[in-house]
Amino acid sequence: MSNMSSKLDLSKEFVGRRALVTGGSRGIGAAIAQRLLDAGAKVVVAARSRSDVTPTAATFVSGDVRTSEGVKAIAAETLEALGGLDILVNNAGGSRVFPGGSATIPEEEWQDALALNLLSAIRLTNAVLPALRASKAASVVNISSTAATMPFGPAAHYCAAKAALDAYSRTLAVELAPSGVRVNVVSPGPVATPSADELRRTYPGIPGDAWLQWVPLGRFGATDDIAEVVALLASDRGKWLTGVNYRVDGGMTAR
Ligand SMILES: NC(=O)c1ccc[n+]([C@@H]2O[C@H](COP(=O)([O-])OP(=O)(O)OC[C@H]3O[C@@H](n4cnc5c(N)ncnc54)[C@H](OP(=O)(O)O)[C@@H]3O)[C@@H](O)[C@H]2O)c1
């Protein structure tokens, strides 16, 4: 019951917490990084390059999460900048889509999707695990997708990689629970980010807004909608949550 009043002050709930957000240079990752910064966290964002919406109050670390070397460098630079780690958000992800279906997805695109959406999270978690174990408030949040449970042949590689990320996260949650490291998943539905908007706009046969027919709440998600749930899971408000997968999707998977 200690410290209850500060737990209820959301504007300060991440004071003293150190966070790494991959893919934090834009889109959902930038919103997550900004949400943590706004509540007092020290934040490192990692991506291959900055953008004009990269949170300026965050420390930027450049690297490619698809390779072991890239992940090692990101982990080392992050721990040097922050002196430890409490919150890891594995958000970098995505893939190209192949309207011809799963059989048309080239082998190298499968490798790329698995490296970006699955192996990156595994490697980075392993690289920072000693720091997380040393934290008194350690939390890992992996950003998956409703695609993990809603089959879509043109992105079969992405669906499979995210489904594997979900299974890995549940397994890790149980394994790490005794050490106090919580592991949870947020699965966004269609969120308005420039890259996702472009994909939906150019996808053959489904005009832009037609994607909304699958979203009962009738709008695309905002990046803040995802960031808010990540903040809940990463904060003390979520201290008895581990192994959960929150679908933040305007009701899409409730159908
Ligand atoms: N937007 C949606 O509708 C939606 C729906 C479901 C799930 N998601 C998931 O949510 C996450 C974020 O999606 P988003 O729409 O915000 O994506 P986004 O706008 O395309 O941003 C992706 C971020 O990841 C970084 N990134 C990409 N490849 C990287 C690499 N190889 N190494 C390091 N960083 C890399 C990008 O920066 P650089 O390119 O400079 O590296 C950028 O910061 C992804 O995991 C995605 O699968 C999104």
Ligand as a Chemical Component Dictionary entry (heavy atoms), coordinates in Angstrom:
data_LIG
# 
_chem_comp.id                   LIG 
_chem_comp.type                 NON-POLYMER 
_chem_comp.pdbx_formal_charge   0 
_chem_comp.three_letter_code    LIG 
# 
loop_
_chem_comp_atom.comp_id 
_chem_comp_atom.atom_id 
_chem_comp_atom.alt_atom_id 
_chem_comp_atom.type_symbol 
_chem_comp_atom.charge 
_chem_comp_atom.model_Cartn_x 
_chem_comp_atom.model_Cartn_y 
_chem_comp_atom.model_Cartn_z 
_chem_comp_atom.pdbx_ordinal 
LIG N1  N1  N 0  -0.358 1.124  -37.771 1  
LIG C1  C1  C 0  -1.148 0.061  -37.715 2  
LIG O1  O1  O 0  -2.253 0.048  -38.279 3  
LIG C2  C2  C 0  -0.704 -1.162 -36.946 4  
LIG C3  C3  C 0  -1.645 -2.174 -36.733 5  
LIG C4  C4  C 0  -1.264 -3.306 -36.010 6  
LIG C5  C5  C 0  0.016  -3.421 -35.526 7  
LIG N2  N2  N 1  0.930  -2.428 -35.754 8  
LIG C6  C6  C 0  2.277  -2.605 -35.224 9  
LIG O2  O2  O 0  2.630  -1.455 -34.481 10 
LIG C7  C7  C 0  4.047  -1.230 -34.604 11 
LIG C8  C8  C 0  4.298  0.192  -35.100 12 
LIG O3  O3  O 0  3.582  0.376  -36.307 13 
LIG P1  P1  P 0  3.523  1.833  -37.013 14 
LIG O4  O4  O 0  2.359  1.809  -37.918 15 
LIG O5  O5  O -1 3.676  2.880  -36.003 16 
LIG O6  O6  O 0  4.847  1.747  -37.909 17 
LIG P2  P2  P 0  5.648  2.939  -38.655 18 
LIG O7  O7  O 0  4.876  4.199  -38.594 19 
LIG O8  O8  O 0  6.024  2.359  -39.973 20 
LIG O9  O9  O 0  6.943  3.111  -37.763 21 
LIG C9  C9  C 0  7.821  2.029  -37.640 22 
LIG C10 C10 C 0  8.920  2.418  -36.682 23 
LIG O10 O10 O 0  9.821  1.307  -36.592 24 
LIG C11 C11 C 0  11.116 1.733  -37.060 25 
LIG N3  N3  N 0  11.745 0.619  -37.767 26 
LIG C12 C12 C 0  11.287 0.004  -38.891 27 
LIG N4  N4  N 0  12.170 -0.932 -39.273 28 
LIG C13 C13 C 0  13.185 -0.896 -38.378 29 
LIG C14 C14 C 0  14.408 -1.597 -38.257 30 
LIG N5  N5  N 0  14.755 -2.554 -39.140 31 
LIG N6  N6  N 0  15.236 -1.311 -37.230 32 
LIG C15 C15 C 0  14.898 -0.337 -36.325 33 
LIG N7  N7  N 0  13.761 0.360  -36.383 34 
LIG C16 C16 C 0  12.919 0.082  -37.417 35 
LIG C17 C17 C 0  10.844 2.925  -37.959 36 
LIG O11 O11 O 0  11.963 3.789  -38.102 37 
LIG P3  P3  P 0  13.053 3.575  -39.290 38 
LIG O12 O12 O 0  12.304 3.204  -40.523 39 
LIG O13 O13 O 0  13.780 4.886  -39.387 40 
LIG O14 O14 O 0  13.960 2.487  -38.817 41 
LIG C18 C18 C 0  9.724  3.608  -37.172 42 
LIG O15 O15 O 0  10.266 4.288  -36.054 43 
LIG C19 C19 C 0  4.571  -2.314 -35.526 44 
LIG O16 O16 O 0  5.059  -3.401 -34.766 45 
LIG C20 C20 C 0  3.333  -2.747 -36.297 46 
LIG O17 O17 O 0  3.440  -4.070 -36.760 47 
LIG C21 C21 C 0  0.595  -1.296 -36.461 48 
# 
loop_
_chem_comp_bond.comp_id 
_chem_comp_bond.atom_id_1 
_chem_comp_bond.atom_id_2 
_chem_comp_bond.value_order 
_chem_comp_bond.pdbx_ordinal 
LIG N1  C1  SING 1  
LIG C1  O1  DOUB 2  
LIG C1  C2  SING 3  
LIG C2  C3  SING 4  
LIG C2  C21 DOUB 5  
LIG C3  C4  DOUB 6  
LIG C4  C5  SING 7  
LIG C5  N2  DOUB 8  
LIG N2  C6  SING 9  
LIG N2  C21 SING 10 
LIG C6  O2  SING 11 
LIG C6  C20 SING 12 
LIG O2  C7  SING 13 
LIG C7  C8  SING 14 
LIG C7  C19 SING 15 
LIG C8  O3  SING 16 
LIG O3  P1  SING 17 
LIG P1  O4  DOUB 18 
LIG P1  O5  SING 19 
LIG P1  O6  SING 20 
LIG O6  P2  SING 21 
LIG P2  O7  DOUB 22 
LIG P2  O8  SING 23 
LIG P2  O9  SING 24 
LIG O9  C9  SING 25 
LIG C9  C10 SING 26 
LIG C10 O10 SING 27 
LIG C10 C18 SING 28 
LIG O10 C11 SING 29 
LIG C11 N3  SING 30 
LIG C11 C17 SING 31 
LIG N3  C12 SING 32 
LIG N3  C16 SING 33 
LIG C12 N4  DOUB 34 
LIG N4  C13 SING 35 
LIG C13 C14 SING 36 
LIG C13 C16 DOUB 37 
LIG C14 N5  SING 38 
LIG C14 N6  DOUB 39 
LIG N6  C15 SING 40 
LIG C15 N7  DOUB 41 
LIG N7  C16 SING 42 
LIG C17 O11 SING 43 
LIG C17 C18 SING 44 
LIG O11 P3  SING 45 
LIG P3  O12 DOUB 46 
LIG P3  O13 SING 47 
LIG P3  O14 SING 48 
LIG C18 O15 SING 49 
LIG C19 O16 SING 50 
LIG C19 C20 SING 51 
LIG C20 O17 SING 52 
# 
